[in-house]
Amino acid sequence: MAREMGDREDQSKRGGGFRAIGAALPRLATPVLGKRGLGEAQLLLHWEAIVGAELAEDARPERLSFPKGERSRGTLRLRVTPAAAPTVQHDAPLIIERINAFLGYPAVARLSLVQAPPASPRARPAAPRPLRPEERKALAERVAPVGNEELRAALERLGAAVLRAEDA
């Protein structure tokens, strides 16, 4: 027991134990994104949450550059589809405000738009195939003995996903 307590204390001192992968992602992504001139990894990682899903499909950040010796009032270069460019230009003050509010400091002072097709079209996941009647019946029979209704429903969803994955 004393040995376990000592091990836990050692882990907490070293930073061991379980950690969310999301907590480590910015630290890992920043060096890679910094080479592209996008040192604010959070900006790219949370782009859709910052500007909304509709705009995120039409505009992607490419580079964030700052005046020499500063880390604020920079220019964010966006790759924008030609059809969305007028809308993005019109909404630029709002987009800049959202970015700066997200980052917590005035990182962006202006946007520079590059009209080009989207860098990588987002593939929409295919709709899952419906279960065949015999699969649905067999699955319902397997989870029927479970007393808790919420657990039974969760197991049924899991079973359906597994059956669909077996065909893939």
Secondary structure as UniProt FT lines:
FT   HELIX           2..14
FT   HELIX           21..35
FT   TURN            36..37
FT   HELIX           41..45
FT   HELIX           47..51
FT   HELIX           53..58
FT   STRAND          59..65
FT   TURN            68..69
FT   STRAND          74..80
FT   TURN            82..84
FT   HELIX           85..90
FT   HELIX           92..103
FT   STRAND          108..115
FT   HELIX           133..143
FT   TURN            144..145
FT   HELIX           149..167
//
